[in-house]
Amino acid sequence: MKAILTFFLVLSAWLHAVPTLHPAAELPTSGLVTDLLVDNGKLYAATYAGTVDIFDIASKKRIGQIALPHIKDFMGDDIPAKIYSIDKFGDRIMMVSEGKSGYRNVFLYEHGKLSQIIDAHDYLPIKKGLLLDHDHLLFGLLSSEIILYDIAKKTKLYRKTIDNDISGGSAFDDMVLDETRTTLATSDESGDVNIFDARTFRHEKLLSGQNVDNVYKIDYKQGTVITAGKDRRCAVYPAKGRPYYIKSSFIVFAAALSPSARHGFFSADADNDIEMFDTQSREKLAMLKGHNATISDFAFVDETHLFSSAEEKRILYWDLSTLH
């Protein structure tokens, strides 16, 4: 009788086991990867080496590279300028990179030409940049300020603080635009997420109560927000329904939503595994195993194919269709 019971317990555990998925491909990069972007059949990867590696998604082969000028360290030696964030609108690519004395440089790359629009002498501690459209940039500063910048006029259209009444004066962590590039979501060390009109910076919504510490990364798709928290929580604020969080066994450094927002992904443990879950049922769907360092970003080709990066010199490609 005991043997039969044990058999059924093992069988039940096997039937309900969460599938493990391994990468379908691995793409070597020129440096540790900080930011990913998928656009028009290409993958763009920003690196610590001061380069943006460009891959053809179909072949998984590197087909180009943008290299930024080296900078000088405190000893006067030439070193690569770490790229903190990239974005793309049409043929224009924006890169925020390491500059002098902790400030940032901002470059644009278009039609094979590289131009610099911000340098360290502008004294802007930029943490992230986004292209609102072809002619306007959004900068998120470490000082928890947001800047809307007119590229052609080289003018700040606004420089707004994420108000103390909204965020408690907390240090800025991340920001992301929705699919229409009209609405901006920001996160900071307060654990809250704030939603703004990107062009006017009118505050539209406060999302709170799920994280209690730094929210390192956020994603915003189909009206749904997902967070990656220092408090070991991956929170979801659905477009409809009640918000919730999933508790992780380790600090959550990165999180993302599939294009439909049906599936969520987050760095789930000290082994750098990625958990995939259903954002409606909260059911754990799979564990993606393959990274050897802290997860840094995700980029989706479509609902069942995505790339992920970590602080390592490679990108992993995942085919989720094999789970069905």
C-alpha positions, -999 to 999 in steps of 0.1 A, spaced: 0 0 0 28 24 9 46 16 -24 14 24 -43 9 57 -25 45 67 -32 41 58 -69 10 80 -72 27 109 -54 57 107 -77 34 104 -107 14 135 -96 46 155 -91 58 145 -126 25 154 -142 26 189 -126 63 195 -130 72 229 -145 89 224 -179 126 234 -183 136 252 -215 171 256 -228 181 282 -254 177 274 -290 207 295 -300 235 316 -285 248 348 -300 283 359 -290 288 397 -284 317 420 -282 312 428 -245 289 423 -215 253 432 -226 234 461 -210 204 467 -233 185 449 -261 163 461 -289 144 442 -317 133 462 -347 126 453 -384 142 419 -384 173 429 -365 185 426 -329 206 455 -314 227 448 -283 244 476 -263 276 465 -245 302 475 -219 327 475 -248 312 508 -262 296 490 -291 261 482 -304 263 447 -320 237 443 -348 224 408 -356 201 394 -383 173 377 -364 167 350 -391 203 338 -393 214 348 -358 246 362 -373 262 395 -365 258 418 -396 271 451 -383 284 472 -354 282 507 -341 314 517 -322 315 548 -299 347 568 -293 367 557 -264 369 579 -233 397 586 -208 397 572 -173 410 589 -142 445 578 -152 442 594 -186 441 560 -204 417 553 -233 389 529 -223 356 518 -240 326 539 -231 300 516 -216 266 520 -233 238 523 -207 207 523 -230 197 524 -266 165 531 -285 154 533 -321 128 552 -341 128 547 -379 164 548 -391 176 568 -360 193 551 -332 200 567 -298 227 557 -274 234 569 -238 270 561 -229 296 567 -201 311 601 -201 335 622 -179 331 626 -141 300 604 -140 280 624 -165 268 609 -198 273 613 -235 244 609 -260 249 598 -296 227 595 -326 234 571 -354 216 575 -387 224 564 -423 258 553 -413 267 586 -396 274 590 -358 268 624 -342 270 635 -305 243 657 -291 250 656 -254 284 654 -237 297 655 -201 299 693 -201 261 694 -202 263 679 -167 234 655 -171 235 623 -150 213 604 -175 204 568 -166 182 560 -195 172 576 -228 142 569 -251 132 583 -285 97 597 -282 97 602 -320 122 611 -347 128 646 -333 124 642 -295 142 624 -267 132 615 -232 160 613 -206 156 599 -171 181 613 -147 196 598 -115 182 628 -98 146 616 -105 140 642 -132 127 636 -167 138 657 -196 120 661 -230 146 672 -255 142 687 -290 170 672 -311 169 698 -339 166 728 -317 190 714 -290 165 726 -264 150 711 -233 112 714 -237 107 705 -201 128 693 -172 104 679 -146 109 663 -112 90 632 -104 73 651 -75 80 642 -39 43 639 -34 42 612 -60 75 593 -55 87 605 -21 118 620 -37 132 585 -44 161 579 -68 151 571 -104 155 535 -116 138 529 -150 113 542 -175 95 528 -205 71 540 -232 39 521 -241 34 508 -277 20 542 -289 49 561 -274 25 586 -258 25 573 -222 55 570 -200 59 547 -170 87 554 -144 100 535 -114 122 544 -85 134 532 -51 100 539 -36 87 507 -51 59 527 -69 53 530 -107 41 563 -120 23 568 -154 27 602 -172 16 617 -205 50 617 -222 47 650 -240 32 671 -212 44 651 -182 9 653 -168 6 627 -141 -21 601 -150 -18 572 -125 1 559 -95 6 521 -92 16 511 -57 14 486 -29 32 456 -45 69 465 -42 84 480 -11 119 487 -24 138 496 -56 121 486 -88 151 480 -110 133 474 -143 97 477 -157 79 468 -188 46 483 -201 25 466 -227 -12 465 -235 -19 486 -205 -2 461 -181 29 469 -161 54 444 -147 82 452 -123 115 437 -111 122 445 -75 150 445 -50 125 432 -25 124 398 -44 91 406 -59 79 406 -95 47 427 -95 20 428 -121 -4 457 -125 -29 443 -150 -49 466 -174 -80 450 -158 -81 432 -125 -63 434 -92 -25 439 -90 -4 411 -74 32 400 -69 51 368 -73 77 362 -46 111 352 -58 139 334 -39 164 361 -50 165 398 -60 146 403 -93 169 423 -116 149 422 -148 113 415 -159 93 418 -192 60 411 -208 53 393 -241 38 415 -268 3 405 -258 11 409 -221 -3 374 -217 30 361 -204 55 375 -179 92 368 -175 115 376 -146 149 367 -132 139 342 -106 168 329 -86 205 330 -77 212 306 -106 201 333 -131 171 312 -143 141 330 -159 106 322 -148 78 324 -174 42 327 -161 7 334 -172 -2 370 -161 -39 361 -158 -38 329 -139 -4 335 -123 5 299 -132 42 291 -136 47 279 -171 84 272 -175 119 278 -163 144 291 -189 179 279 -180 211 290 -196 225 323 -182 255 324 -160 253 360 -148 228 386 -137 200 390 -162 200 425 -178 173 426 -205 147 409 -227 136 416 -263 107 399 -281 105 389 -317 69 378 -313 48 360 -287 68 328 -288 104 340 -296 126 362 -276 162 371 -267 176 376 -232 209 390 -220 230 390 -189 262 406 -177 281 382 -200 294 383 -236 265 364 -252 227 366 -259 204 337 -256 175 330 -280 144 312 -268 118 293 -288 87 291 -266 67 272 -292 84 240 -281 65 242 -248 31 235 -265 
